[in-house]
């Protein structure tokens, strides 16, 4: 970061006062915006990076996170994956007993040739 006048990374204008430092650059507070929805990203809020721009949490989960093949909601954290389709554990039920799966049961889940998920004990 330079010692001279602070230049905003977004608009390339000089920053007189009240700046944000993010992604190793100076920004006007109003220029530090989500690269997807253009909402100002608060300095205290969690954000992600896409193409050297901040991306707010809402846009990250809406646009860049895998969606569940059953409910369509974003999946944050662990998931079941079969043939490039992602699933929440609780959205998939055992085809034999009908009970939903739990994350801690991952090693006890079997996928049958027809693509059905079953508990190892229900096989």
BALUM-93959 format. One line per field, with one value per atom (N, C-alpha, C, O): residue in three letters; atom name; residue number from 1; x, y, z. Coordinates in pm, 1 decimal, always signed. Layout:
% BALUM-93959
code	Ala;...;
site	CA;...;
pos	NUM;...;
u	X;...;
v	Y;...;
w	Z;...;
***
This chain:
% BALUM-93959
code	Unk;Unk;Unk;Unk;Unk;Unk;Unk;Unk;Unk;Unk;Unk;Unk;Unk;Unk;Unk;Unk;Unk;Unk;Unk;Unk;Unk;Unk;Unk;Unk;Unk;Unk;Unk;Unk;Unk;Unk;Unk;Unk;Unk;Unk;Unk;Unk;Unk;Unk;Unk;Unk;Unk;Unk;Unk;Unk;Unk;Unk;Unk;Unk;Unk;Unk;Unk;Unk;Unk;Unk;Unk;Unk;Unk;Unk;Unk;Unk;Unk;Unk;Unk;Unk;Unk;Unk;Unk;Unk;Unk;Unk;Unk;Unk;Unk;Unk;Unk;Unk;Unk;Unk;Unk;Unk;Unk;Unk;Unk;Unk;Unk;Unk;Unk;Unk;Unk;Unk;Unk;Unk;Unk;Unk;Unk;Unk;Unk;Unk;Unk;Unk;Unk;Unk;Unk;Unk;Unk;Unk;Unk;Unk;Unk;Unk;Unk;Unk;Unk;Unk;Unk;Unk;Unk;Unk;Unk;Unk;Unk;Unk;Unk;Unk;Unk;Unk;Unk;Unk;Unk;Unk;Unk;Unk;Unk;Unk;Unk;Unk;Unk;Unk;Unk;Unk;Unk;Unk;Unk;Unk;Unk;Unk;Unk;Unk;Unk;Unk;Unk;Unk;Unk;Unk;Unk;Unk;Unk;Unk;Unk;Unk;Unk;Unk;Unk;Unk;Unk;Unk;Unk;Unk;Unk;Unk;Unk;Unk;Unk;Unk;Unk;Unk;Unk;Unk;Unk;Unk;Unk;Unk;Unk;Unk;Unk;Unk;Unk;Unk;Unk;Unk;Unk;Unk;Unk;Unk;Unk;Unk;Unk;Unk;Unk;Unk;Unk;Unk;Unk;Unk;Unk;Unk;Unk;Unk;Unk;Unk;Unk;Unk;Unk;Unk;Unk;Unk;Unk;Unk;Unk;Unk;Unk;Unk;Unk;Unk;Unk;Unk;Unk;Unk;Unk;Unk;Unk;Unk;Unk;Unk;Unk;Unk;Unk;Unk;Unk;Unk;Unk;Unk;Unk;Unk;Unk;Unk;Unk;Unk;Unk;Unk;Unk;Unk;Unk;Unk;Unk;Unk;Unk;Unk;Unk;Unk;Unk;Unk;Unk;Unk;Unk;Unk;Unk;Unk;Unk;Unk;Unk;Unk;Unk;Unk;Unk;Unk;Unk;Unk;Unk;Unk;Unk;Unk;Unk;Unk;Unk;Unk;Unk;Unk;Unk;Unk;Unk;Unk;Unk;Unk;Unk;Unk;Unk;Unk;Unk;Unk;Unk;Unk;Unk;Unk;Unk;Unk;Unk;Unk;Unk;Unk;Unk;Unk;Unk;Unk;Unk;Unk;Unk;Unk;Unk;Unk;Unk;Unk;Unk;Unk;Unk;Unk;Unk;Unk;Unk;Unk;Unk;Unk;Unk;Unk;Unk;Unk;Unk;Unk;Unk;Unk;Unk;Unk;Unk;Unk;Unk;Unk;Unk;Unk;Unk;Unk;Unk;Unk;Unk;Unk;Unk;Unk;Unk;Unk;Unk;Unk;Unk;Unk;Unk;Unk;Unk;Unk;Unk;Unk;Unk;Unk;Unk;Unk;Unk;Unk;Unk;Unk;Unk;Unk;Unk;Unk;Unk;Unk;Unk;Unk;Unk;Unk;Unk;Unk;Unk;Unk;Unk;Unk;Unk;Unk;Unk;Unk;Unk;Unk;Unk;Unk;Unk;Unk;Unk;Unk;Unk;Unk;Unk;Unk;Unk;Unk;Unk;Unk;Unk;Unk;Unk;Unk;Unk;Unk;Unk;Unk;Unk;Unk;Unk;Unk;Unk;Unk;Unk;Unk;Unk;Unk;Unk;Unk;Unk;Unk;Unk;Unk;Unk;Unk;Unk;Unk;Unk;Unk;Unk;Unk;Unk;Unk;Unk;Unk;Unk;Unk;Unk;Unk;Unk;Unk;Unk;Unk;Unk;Unk;Unk;Unk;Unk;Unk;Unk;Unk;Unk;Unk;Unk;Unk;Unk;Unk;Unk;Unk;Unk;Unk;Unk;Unk;Unk;Unk;Unk;Unk;Unk;Unk;Unk;Unk;Unk;Unk;Unk;Unk;Unk;Unk;Unk;Unk;
site	N;CA;C;O;N;CA;C;O;N;CA;C;O;N;CA;C;O;N;CA;C;O;N;CA;C;O;N;CA;C;O;N;CA;C;O;N;CA;C;O;N;CA;C;O;N;CA;C;O;N;CA;C;O;N;CA;C;O;N;CA;C;O;N;CA;C;O;N;CA;C;O;N;CA;C;O;N;CA;C;O;N;CA;C;O;N;CA;C;O;N;CA;C;O;N;CA;C;O;N;CA;C;O;N;CA;C;O;N;CA;C;O;N;CA;C;O;N;CA;C;O;N;CA;C;O;N;CA;C;O;N;CA;C;O;N;CA;C;O;N;CA;C;O;N;CA;C;O;N;CA;C;O;N;CA;C;O;N;CA;C;O;N;CA;C;O;N;CA;C;O;N;CA;C;O;N;CA;C;O;N;CA;C;O;N;CA;C;O;N;CA;C;O;N;CA;C;O;N;CA;C;O;N;CA;C;O;N;CA;C;O;N;CA;C;O;N;CA;C;O;N;CA;C;O;N;CA;C;O;N;CA;C;O;N;CA;C;O;N;CA;C;O;N;CA;C;O;N;CA;C;O;N;CA;C;O;N;CA;C;O;N;CA;C;O;N;CA;C;O;N;CA;C;O;N;CA;C;O;N;CA;C;O;N;CA;C;O;N;CA;C;O;N;CA;C;O;N;CA;C;O;N;CA;C;O;N;CA;C;O;N;CA;C;O;N;CA;C;O;N;CA;C;O;N;CA;C;O;N;CA;C;O;N;CA;C;O;N;CA;C;O;N;CA;C;O;N;CA;C;O;N;CA;C;O;N;CA;C;O;N;CA;C;O;N;CA;C;O;N;CA;C;O;N;CA;C;O;N;CA;C;O;N;CA;C;O;N;CA;C;O;N;CA;C;O;N;CA;C;O;N;CA;C;O;N;CA;C;O;N;CA;C;O;N;CA;C;O;N;CA;C;O;N;CA;C;O;N;CA;C;O;N;CA;C;O;N;CA;C;O;N;CA;C;O;N;CA;C;O;N;CA;C;O;N;CA;C;O;N;CA;C;O;N;CA;C;O;N;CA;C;O;N;CA;C;O;N;CA;C;O;N;CA;C;O;N;CA;C;O;N;CA;C;O;N;CA;C;O;N;CA;C;O;N;CA;C;O;N;CA;C;O;N;CA;C;O;N;CA;C;O;N;CA;C;O;N;CA;C;O;N;CA;C;O;N;CA;C;O;N;CA;C;O;N;CA;C;O;N;CA;C;O;
pos	1;1;1;1;2;2;2;2;3;3;3;3;4;4;4;4;5;5;5;5;6;6;6;6;7;7;7;7;8;8;8;8;9;9;9;9;10;10;10;10;11;11;11;11;12;12;12;12;13;13;13;13;14;14;14;14;15;15;15;15;16;16;16;16;17;17;17;17;18;18;18;18;19;19;19;19;20;20;20;20;21;21;21;21;22;22;22;22;23;23;23;23;24;24;24;24;25;25;25;25;26;26;26;26;27;27;27;27;28;28;28;28;29;29;29;29;30;30;30;30;31;31;31;31;32;32;32;32;33;33;33;33;34;34;34;34;35;35;35;35;36;36;36;36;37;37;37;37;38;38;38;38;39;39;39;39;40;40;40;40;41;41;41;41;42;42;42;42;43;43;43;43;44;44;44;44;45;45;45;45;46;46;46;46;47;47;47;47;48;48;48;48;49;49;49;49;50;50;50;50;51;51;51;51;52;52;52;52;53;53;53;53;54;54;54;54;55;55;55;55;56;56;56;56;57;57;57;57;58;58;58;58;59;59;59;59;60;60;60;60;61;61;61;61;62;62;62;62;63;63;63;63;64;64;64;64;65;65;65;65;66;66;66;66;67;67;67;67;68;68;68;68;69;69;69;69;70;70;70;70;71;71;71;71;72;72;72;72;73;73;73;73;74;74;74;74;75;75;75;75;76;76;76;76;77;77;77;77;78;78;78;78;79;79;79;79;80;80;80;80;81;81;81;81;82;82;82;82;83;83;83;83;84;84;84;84;85;85;85;85;86;86;86;86;87;87;87;87;88;88;88;88;89;89;89;89;90;90;90;90;91;91;91;91;92;92;92;92;93;93;93;93;94;94;94;94;95;95;95;95;96;96;96;96;97;97;97;97;98;98;98;98;99;99;99;99;100;100;100;100;101;101;101;101;102;102;102;102;103;103;103;103;104;104;104;104;105;105;105;105;106;106;106;106;107;107;107;107;108;108;108;108;109;109;109;109;110;110;110;110;111;111;111;111;112;112;112;112;113;113;113;113;114;114;114;114;115;115;115;115;116;116;116;116;117;117;117;117;118;118;118;118;119;119;119;119;120;120;120;120;121;121;121;121;122;122;122;122;123;123;123;123;
u	+84.3;+0.0;+88.6;+188.2;+51.6;+135.2;+118.9;+18.9;+219.9;+219.1;+159.9;+124.5;+148.2;+96.3;-54.0;-112.5;-116.9;-263.1;-332.0;-287.6;-438.5;-512.7;-607.5;-686.6;-598.0;-681.5;-778.1;-736.8;-905.3;-1007.5;-989.1;-976.3;-987.9;-970.2;-1088.0;-1070.9;-1206.0;-1325.1;-1338.5;-1359.2;-1327.0;-1354.5;-1229.3;-1237.3;-1113.8;-984.7;-978.0;-893.9;-1065.3;-1063.1;-984.3;-972.0;-931.7;-859.7;-958.4;-1072.6;-912.7;-995.9;-950.3;-836.9;-1038.7;-1004.2;-1004.9;-912.0;-1107.7;-1118.2;-1217.3;-1287.3;-1223.2;-1314.3;-1301.5;-1379.4;-1202.5;-1180.9;-1192.4;-1194.2;-1199.9;-1201.8;-1079.5;-1045.3;-1014.2;-905.9;-959.9;-996.9;-963.8;-1012.2;-946.9;-923.2;-917.7;-855.1;-724.5;-689.9;-653.2;-524.2;-534.2;-438.6;-649.2;-668.2;-744.0;-809.0;-733.7;-815.0;-943.0;-942.5;-1053.0;-1182.8;-1255.3;-1241.0;-1333.8;-1431.3;-1529.0;-1553.7;-1583.9;-1680.0;-1796.1;-1841.3;-1844.1;-1958.1;-1919.5;-2007.2;-1790.5;-1744.1;-1713.0;-1696.5;-1705.1;-1677.9;-1810.8;-1876.5;-1849.4;-1981.0;-1969.7;-1866.8;-2077.6;-2085.6;-2075.3;-2144.1;-1989.9;-1970.8;-2088.3;-2090.3;-2187.6;-2305.6;-2426.4;-2487.9;-2461.2;-2584.2;-2558.6;-2653.2;-2433.1;-2391.9;-2426.5;-2413.9;-2469.3;-2496.8;-2365.0;-2268.4;-2360.3;-2240.0;-2214.6;-2304.3;-2092.0;-2052.5;-1992.2;-1892.7;-2051.8;-2004.6;-1870.2;-1845.8;-1783.5;-1649.0;-1650.2;-1553.5;-1757.1;-1763.4;-1831.6;-1835.1;-1884.9;-1960.9;-1871.2;-1772.0;-1906.7;-1833.3;-1860.1;-1974.2;-1754.8;-1773.1;-1679.5;-1587.1;-1704.0;-1624.4;-1561.5;-1590.4;-1477.8;-1409.5;-1435.5;-1420.6;-1473.7;-1492.9;-1442.5;-1491.0;-1345.9;-1288.9;-1237.0;-1259.5;-1167.3;-1105.5;-1207.8;-1174.2;-1331.7;-1437.7;-1499.9;-1505.7;-1546.4;-1617.5;-1752.8;-1815.3;-1797.0;-1929.5;-1994.4;-1936.7;-2114.1;-2181.0;-2224.8;-2234.1;-2251.2;-2287.2;-2413.0;-2418.3;-2513.7;-2638.5;-2614.4;-2665.8;-2536.4;-2508.5;-2420.2;-2435.9;-2328.1;-2241.4;-2325.1;-2308.7;-2415.9;-2495.5;-2598.9;-2631.9;-2649.9;-2751.9;-2692.6;-2756.6;-2571.6;-2516.6;-2400.4;-2379.0;-2325.1;-2200.5;-2188.2;-2083.3;-2292.4;-2287.7;-2379.6;-2486.3;-2337.3;-2418.0;-2555.1;-2568.7;-2656.9;-2794.4;-2831.5;-2781.7;-2918.7;-2965.3;-3053.8;-3140.9;-3031.1;-3108.8;-3252.3;-3334.0;-3284.8;-3421.9;-3495.7;-3600.1;-3441.4;-3512.8;-3472.7;-3544.0;-3358.8;-3314.7;-3246.9;-3205.8;-3234.3;-3170.4;-3018.3;-2968.5;-2943.7;-2797.4;-2750.6;-2814.4;-2639.0;-2581.0;-2452.0;-2355.4;-2453.0;-2334.0;-2283.1;-2357.3;-2158.8;-2104.4;-2110.5;-2111.3;-2114.8;-2109.8;-2238.1;-2345.6;-2223.7;-2337.2;-2313.2;-2200.4;-2420.2;-2410.0;-2397.9;-2463.1;-2315.0;-2300.3;-2307.5;-2238.2;-2392.9;-2402.7;-2426.0;-2521.8;-2337.1;-2344.1;-2358.3;-2445.3;-2272.3;-2266.2;-2391.0;-2406.5;-2479.1;-2594.8;-2566.5;-2527.4;-2586.4;-2558.8;-2689.5;-2794.5;-2682.1;-2800.1;-2767.3;-2658.4;-2862.2;-2854.9;-2876.5;-2955.7;-2808.5;-2829.5;-2976.5;-3033.3;-3037.1;-3175.0;-3279.3;-3396.6;-3240.3;-3335.8;-3347.2;-3436.4;-3257.7;-3258.8;-3295.3;-3233.8;-3395.0;-3438.0;-3393.8;-3381.5;-3370.3;-3338.5;-3457.4;-3570.9;-3432.6;-3540.3;-3599.6;-3709.0;-3529.8;-3580.4;-3662.9;-3776.3;-3605.7;-3674.9;-3744.5;-3826.8;-3711.7;-3777.5;-3719.6;-3765.5;-3621.3;-3562.2;-3463.3;-3392.3;-3457.7;-3357.9;-3217.9;-3200.5;-3120.0;-2980.6;-2927.6;-2980.8;-2822.8;-2754.0;-2608.5;-2552.2;-2548.7;-2408.5;-2317.6;-2229.6;-2339.2;-2251.2;-2269.2;-2191.9;-2368.8;-2391.0;-2330.1;-2356.4;-2250.7;-2200.3;-2141.9;-2170.9;-2060.9;-1998.1;-2096.5;-2061.4;-2218.2;-2320.6;-2423.2;-2526.2;-2395.3;-2487.8;-2435.9;-2318.5;-2523.5;-2489.4;-2575.8;-2693.8;-2516.4;-2591.7;-2605.2;-2505.7;-2727.8;-2755.1;-2735.9;-2727.5;-2729.1;-2707.8;-2812.4;-2783.7;-2933.6;-3039.8;-3036.8;-3122.0;-2937.8;-2922.7;-2992.8;-2984.6;-3061.6;-3127.3;-3024.1;-2925.0;-3048.4;-2965.2;-3030.4;-3151.1;-2951.0;-3003.1;-2900.7;-2780.2;-2951.5;-2862.2;-2798.4;-2862.3;-2673.7;-2602.7;-2681.6;-2686.5;-2742.2;-2818.0;-2951.1;-3010.7;-2999.1;-3129.2;-3114.7;-3214.5;-2995.3;-2968.0;-3028.6;-3017.0;
v	-117.8;+0.0;+123.8;+130.9;+218.2;+337.3;+436.5;+436.1;+521.3;+624.6;+755.0;+841.1;+772.0;+896.2;+906.8;+844.7;+986.4;+1000.8;+865.2;+782.2;+847.2;+721.7;+730.5;+824.2;+631.1;+625.3;+508.0;+397.1;+532.9;+429.5;+325.3;+359.5;+199.0;+88.9;+77.6;+28.7;+122.3;+109.3;+224.2;+201.0;+347.0;+463.4;+538.5;+629.2;+501.8;+565.5;+713.1;+786.1;+757.5;+895.3;+901.8;+801.6;+1018.0;+1039.0;+1028.9;+1073.8;+969.7;+955.8;+1061.1;+1057.4;+1155.0;+1263.3;+1215.0;+1243.9;+1142.6;+1087.3;+971.4;+949.3;+899.2;+785.7;+684.2;+684.2;+598.5;+494.4;+356.3;+340.9;+258.8;+118.8;+53.9;+82.6;-32.7;-112.3;-254.4;-316.9;-303.8;-438.6;-494.4;-421.7;-622.8;-690.9;-621.5;-613.4;-571.7;-503.5;-375.7;-338.1;-308.2;-181.4;-83.9;-123.6;+44.5;+147.7;+164.1;+150.7;+193.3;+213.7;+326.6;+340.8;+408.3;+493.9;+398.6;+289.2;+438.4;+351.6;+315.5;+201.1;+410.2;+384.9;+309.6;+266.7;+292.9;+218.6;+72.1;-8.8;+38.2;-100.5;-174.9;-194.7;-215.5;-273.2;-416.2;-457.7;-489.6;-626.9;-625.5;-548.4;-710.2;-718.6;-779.8;-780.8;-831.4;-892.0;-799.4;-765.8;-757.6;-678.3;-528.9;-450.4;-489.4;-348.3;-286.9;-165.6;-366.6;-316.3;-286.0;-360.9;-177.1;-143.9;-254.8;-294.0;-304.2;-408.8;-340.4;-268.9;-361.8;-301.7;-361.4;-480.2;-279.0;-323.1;-437.1;-512.9;-451.0;-554.6;-682.1;-781.5;-680.7;-796.2;-894.2;-855.1;-1020.0;-1122.7;-1105.5;-1085.3;-1113.6;-1107.9;-1207.8;-1258.9;-1234.8;-1328.6;-1250.4;-1131.9;-1313.3;-1244.1;-1316.4;-1438.3;-1241.7;-1295.1;-1187.8;-1074.6;-1223.6;-1129.7;-1001.2;-891.5;-1015.9;-903.0;-802.2;-686.1;-845.9;-760.7;-832.5;-955.4;-755.3;-819.5;-871.4;-812.5;-981.9;-1037.2;-1061.6;-1129.5;-1006.5;-1020.7;-1165.3;-1244.1;-1198.3;-1335.6;-1381.1;-1493.9;-1294.8;-1332.3;-1369.4;-1470.7;-1288.0;-1316.1;-1439.3;-1515.2;-1459.4;-1577.6;-1704.7;-1796.0;-1710.5;-1831.4;-1845.8;-1957.5;-1734.3;-1739.1;-1778.0;-1849.2;-1732.0;-1746.0;-1843.1;-1896.1;-1867.4;-1941.0;-2065.7;-2130.1;-2101.0;-2217.6;-2324.9;-2294.0;-2450.2;-2560.4;-2562.5;-2535.6;-2594.8;-2604.5;-2752.2;-2838.6;-2778.6;-2914.5;-2962.7;-2889.5;-3085.9;-3144.4;-3176.4;-3206.6;-3170.3;-3196.3;-3065.7;-3039.3;-2983.7;-2862.3;-2736.7;-2636.4;-2741.4;-2625.4;-2516.1;-2414.8;-2534.2;-2434.2;-2450.8;-2560.7;-2340.6;-2351.2;-2447.1;-2460.6;-2512.7;-2605.0;-2543.7;-2524.0;-2514.3;-2464.2;-2579.6;-2633.1;-2617.5;-2726.0;-2859.3;-2864.7;-2966.0;-3101.4;-3136.9;-3084.5;-3228.1;-3268.0;-3404.9;-3454.0;-3466.3;-3588.2;-3545.5;-3450.2;-3615.2;-3585.2;-3717.0;-3813.5;-3718.3;-3836.0;-3788.5;-3716.4;-3829.9;-3791.1;-3639.5;-3591.7;-3565.2;-3419.0;-3348.0;-3228.0;-3417.8;-3355.1;-3352.3;-3453.4;-3236.4;-3217.2;-3224.9;-3182.3;-3280.1;-3296.3;-3260.3;-3290.9;-3194.6;-3186.8;-3328.4;-3403.5;-3365.4;-3498.3;-3518.1;-3624.7;-3415.5;-3430.0;-3426.4;-3452.9;-3394.7;-3392.6;-3527.9;-3547.8;-3620.4;-3752.2;-3855.6;-3861.6;-3936.6;-4042.6;-4178.1;-4199.8;-4268.5;-4407.0;-4466.4;-4458.1;-4525.4;-4584.9;-4709.0;-4751.5;-4767.7;-4888.8;-4854.6;-4900.5;-4773.1;-4745.3;-4608.9;-4583.3;-4521.7;-4391.3;-4284.5;-4170.4;-4318.0;-4221.6;-4131.1;-4176.6;-4000.5;-3911.9;-3949.1;-4008.7;-3913.5;-3940.1;-3829.4;-3718.4;-3861.5;-3764.7;-3758.5;-3857.2;-3640.0;-3621.2;-3726.0;-3780.7;-3753.7;-3846.7;-3990.9;-4078.1;-4017.6;-4150.6;-4168.1;-4268.2;-4073.7;-4073.7;-4208.8;-4257.4;-4268.7;-4396.7;-4513.5;-4624.7;-4488.7;-4593.4;-4579.3;-4646.7;-4492.3;-4470.5;-4545.0;-4534.2;-4619.7;-4693.0;-4638.8;-4609.5;-4626.1;-4585.7;-4709.5;-4766.8;-4749.2;-4868.1;-4837.9;-4721.4;-4940.2;-4923.9;-4835.4;-4768.0;-4834.9;-4752.0;-4607.7;-4527.2;-4574.0;-4438.4;-4412.9;-4302.0;-4512.0;-4496.9;-4495.4;-4568.2;-4411.6;-4405.6;-4492.7;-4483.3;-4577.8;-4660.2;-4666.1;-4653.3;-4685.8;-4713.5;-4849.2;-4939.9;-4863.6;-4991.0;-5105.2;-5216.0;-5079.0;-5181.3;-5215.8;-5318.3;-5132.6;-5158.6;-5235.2;-5279.7;-5251.3;-5315.4;-5451.1;-5521.8;
w	+0.0;+0.0;+0.0;+72.0;-79.7;-98.4;+15.9;+87.7;+30.7;+134.1;+83.4;+163.9;-46.7;-105.4;-89.5;-0.8;-176.6;-167.9;-189.8;-269.1;-118.3;-129.8;-249.2;-260.8;-337.8;-457.7;-442.1;-408.4;-466.6;-454.4;-564.7;-682.3;-525.4;-620.1;-718.2;-829.8;-677.2;-762.3;-861.5;-980.6;-813.9;-900.4;-944.0;-1026.8;-889.1;-920.3;-883.4;-935.8;-794.3;-745.3;-614.6;-544.2;-582.7;-456.0;-340.1;-349.7;-231.8;-111.7;-12.3;+35.6;+18.6;+110.5;+255.2;+330.6;+293.8;+429.4;+429.6;+330.7;+537.6;+554.4;+441.7;+346.4;+454.7;+355.1;+418.8;+540.9;+332.5;+373.0;+310.2;+195.5;+384.6;+327.4;+314.9;+414.2;+193.4;+168.9;+44.8;-51.6;+46.5;-67.6;-107.7;-225.5;-5.9;-24.5;-106.0;-173.8;-100.4;-171.1;-80.9;+15.8;-115.2;-50.7;-132.2;-254.5;-61.9;-126.4;-54.6;+66.8;-127.5;-60.0;+7.6;-43.1;+120.0;+188.0;+95.6;+95.6;+18.1;-70.9;-197.8;-272.8;-223.0;-341.5;-310.4;-401.7;-181.8;-143.5;-149.3;-47.1;-269.5;-293.4;-344.1;-397.4;-326.0;-375.2;-527.4;-594.3;-580.9;-724.8;-798.1;-921.2;-724.2;-786.3;-775.2;-876.4;-652.6;-632.1;-613.4;-608.4;-603.1;-587.8;-452.4;-435.7;-356.5;-221.7;-151.6;-166.2;-75.9;+1.0;+102.6;+177.2;+104.5;+198.8;+320.0;+308.4;+435.7;+559.4;+597.2;+575.9;+653.1;+689.3;+791.2;+798.8;+869.5;+972.9;+924.0;+996.4;+804.6;+756.0;+681.8;+620.4;+688.1;+615.0;+466.4;+424.8;+386.9;+242.6;+177.5;+240.9;+52.0;-26.9;-141.0;-157.8;-218.2;-327.6;-458.8;-467.6;-559.0;-693.7;-790.4;-788.9;-873.7;-972.1;-907.5;-958.7;-794.7;-723.3;-670.4;-647.3;-651.3;-596.3;-476.7;-473.8;-377.9;-267.3;-315.3;-403.6;-256.3;-283.2;-147.3;-62.3;-126.1;+3.2;+25.9;-68.2;+150.8;+187.7;+113.3;+64.1;+104.7;+37.3;-108.3;-156.0;-179.5;-320.7;-336.5;-432.1;-244.0;-250.7;-242.1;-323.0;-142.6;-126.7;-237.7;-277.5;-287.7;-393.1;-528.5;-605.8;-557.3;-691.8;-707.5;-816.6;-600.6;-617.1;-530.8;-530.9;-457.4;-370.8;-429.9;-482.9;-420.3;-474.0;-408.5;-289.1;-488.1;-439.6;-423.5;-495.8;-328.6;-301.9;-416.7;-463.6;-461.3;-569.2;-530.8;-617.8;-400.9;-356.3;-328.7;-388.3;-237.9;-194.8;-271.6;-268.0;-341.1;-418.4;-338.0;-394.6;-207.7;-121.3;-125.0;-149.2;-100.8;-97.8;+11.4;+115.8;-14.7;+82.8;+135.9;+62.2;+264.0;+331.5;+417.4;+499.8;+398.9;+479.3;+407.1;+284.1;+483.9;+428.9;+355.2;+384.4;+258.2;+177.7;+118.3;+115.9;+70.4;-8.5;-154.3;-196.9;-230.3;-373.0;-448.7;-416.7;-549.3;-635.1;-777.9;-805.8;-868.1;-1010.1;-1026.2;-1099.0;-957.6;-963.2;-911.3;-934.4;-842.8;-778.3;-628.7;-570.3;-567.2;-425.2;-346.9;-395.1;-224.5;-140.2;+4.3;+52.9;+73.8;+219.3;+271.6;+214.7;+377.3;+435.9;+472.8;+449.1;+530.5;+578.9;+468.1;+494.2;+346.7;+235.4;+165.5;+83.1;+197.9;+134.5;+239.6;+346.0;+209.3;+301.3;+249.1;+128.6;+342.9;+308.0;+232.8;+279.9;+118.1;+37.4;+103.0;+66.0;+199.3;+265.8;+390.6;+404.1;+483.1;+609.2;+612.0;+699.8;+516.5;+508.7;+599.8;+596.7;+680.0;+773.3;+700.6;+610.9;+739.1;+678.3;+725.6;+831.9;+646.2;+682.0;+771.5;+774.0;+844.2;+929.7;+885.1;+837.6;+901.3;+862.9;+925.7;+859.3;+1054.0;+1124.7;+1077.5;+1117.2;+994.3;+939.3;+800.1;+733.5;+756.7;+618.9;+576.7;+467.3;+661.7;+627.8;+628.8;+589.4;+673.2;+679.8;+566.3;+567.3;+469.0;+357.6;+234.9;+199.5;+171.5;+48.9;-64.2;-45.2;-180.6;-299.1;-387.3;-431.7;-411.4;-491.8;-640.4;-679.2;-722.4;-866.8;-932.0;-1030.9;-877.6;-936.3;-885.4;-922.9;-799.0;-747.1;-615.4;-562.6;-560.6;-431.2;-319.2;-323.8;-218.4;-98.8;+7.8;+30.1;+74.2;+183.0;+296.6;+274.5;+418.4;+530.9;+508.2;+455.0;+547.9;+532.7;+599.3;+545.9;+713.8;+785.9;+721.1;+754.4;+629.6;+563.7;+434.3;+377.7;+387.2;+258.1;+255.2;+155.0;
***
